[in-house]
């Protein structure tokens, strides 16, 4: 009895991983399309932002208090300021 590599089992595992990766990629593409459609409708998806920092590095950080984050998506559109990480992620998840 040999306990060496089992080519068939290894190949099946590799194919399962490829299939899982394909499913994950397709899900990410659908999410990207959904977010692009929201942006096309003028809805901010809060995809970029800055957090409080002292001293500020970016102009958008000026005026933020500890724990706050400001949306920087787009050019002058969204002025969303979250008071915590939880508030930021809740706003993103609500889309």
C-alpha positions in Angstrom: 0.0 0.0 0.0 1.4 3.4 -1.0 0.7 6.7 0.8 2.3 8.8 -1.9 0.6 11.5 -4.0 -2.7 10.7 -5.5 -2.7 12.4 -8.9 -6.5 12.1 -9.3 -7.3 13.5 -5.9 -4.8 16.3 -6.4 -6.3 17.3 -9.7 -9.8 17.2 -8.3 -8.7 19.5 -5.5 -7.1 21.9 -8.0 -10.2 21.9 -10.2 -12.4 22.6 -7.1 -10.1 25.6 -6.2 -10.3 26.9 -9.8 -14.1 26.6 -9.7 -14.3 28.4 -6.4 -12.1 31.2 -7.8 -14.3 31.5 -10.9 -17.4 31.8 -8.7 -15.7 34.4 -6.5 -14.5 36.4 -9.6 -18.0 36.4 -11.0 -19.4 37.6 -7.7 -16.9 40.5 -7.6 -17.7 41.4 -11.2 -21.4 41.5 -10.4 -20.7 43.7 -7.4 -18.5 46.0 -9.5 -21.3 46.3 -12.1 -23.8 47.1 -9.3 -21.7 49.8 -7.9 -21.0 51.3 -11.3 -24.7 51.4 -12.0 -25.2 53.3 -8.7 -22.5 55.8 -9.6 -24.0 56.3 -13.0 -27.3 57.2 -11.3 -25.3 59.8 -9.2 -25.4 57.8 -6.0 -22.2 58.0 -4.0 -20.9 54.5 -3.0 -18.3 56.0 -0.5 -15.6 54.0 -2.2 -12.8 56.3 -1.0 -12.3 58.4 2.0 -9.9 59.8 4.6 -9.7 59.4 8.3 -8.8 61.9 11.0 -5.1 62.6 11.3 -3.2 65.2 13.3 -1.7 67.0 11.6 -3.8 66.6 8.4 -2.1 65.3 5.3 -4.9 65.9 2.9 -7.2 68.9 2.7 -10.2 66.7 3.3 -8.9 65.8 6.7 -9.1 69.4 8.0 -11.9 69.7 10.5 -12.2 66.0 11.2 -12.3 64.9 14.9 -10.7 61.7 16.2 -12.7 58.7 15.0 -14.2 60.5 12.0 -13.9 59.8 8.3 -14.9 61.8 5.3 -15.9 60.5 1.9 -13.7 61.7 -1.0 -15.4 60.0 -3.8 -16.0 62.1 -6.9 -15.3 65.7 -7.2 -17.2 67.8 -4.7 -20.2 65.6 -4.7 -20.5 63.7 -1.4 -19.9 65.4 1.9 -20.6 62.4 4.1 -18.7 62.3 7.4 -18.9 59.2 9.5 -18.3 59.4 13.3 -17.0 55.9 13.5 -15.9 52.9 11.4 -19.2 51.2 12.2 -21.1 54.2 10.8 -19.0 54.3 7.7 -19.5 50.6 7.0 -23.2 50.8 7.8 -23.5 53.5 5.1 -21.6 51.4 2.6 -23.6 48.3 3.4 -26.9 50.2 3.0 -26.3 50.6 -0.7 
